[in-house]
Amino acid sequence: IVSERDVVRAIGKSGAKVLKEPVSVYMTKTVVTAREADTIDRLMSEMTVHRFRHMPVVETGRLIGLVSIGDLVKMQIAEVEMEADATREYAG
């Protein structure tokens, strides 16, 4: 997988000549992947520990999606808001 950070880091280190080289030189070769059944907490933890913002979702050896830290934060906020609404309804 190659990200804009990989490209910017390579340009910062070696200059614009890297733009003419194959991405295989700068891409991350050992990719941490997610499964469709993984929890938001697990994915956020993996992204935090490994310091990346995007994670491929793989099932039976095939790429089925790509999740970003932004996606996970939105999902977590929606979950917290739903719980707060349910608590207000129960208490009210």
ABEGO torsion letter per residue (X at the ends): XBBAAAAAAAAAAAEAAAAABBAAAABBABBBBBBAABBAAAAAAAAAAAGBABBBBBBGGBBAEBBBAAAAAAAAAAAAAAAAAAAAAAAX
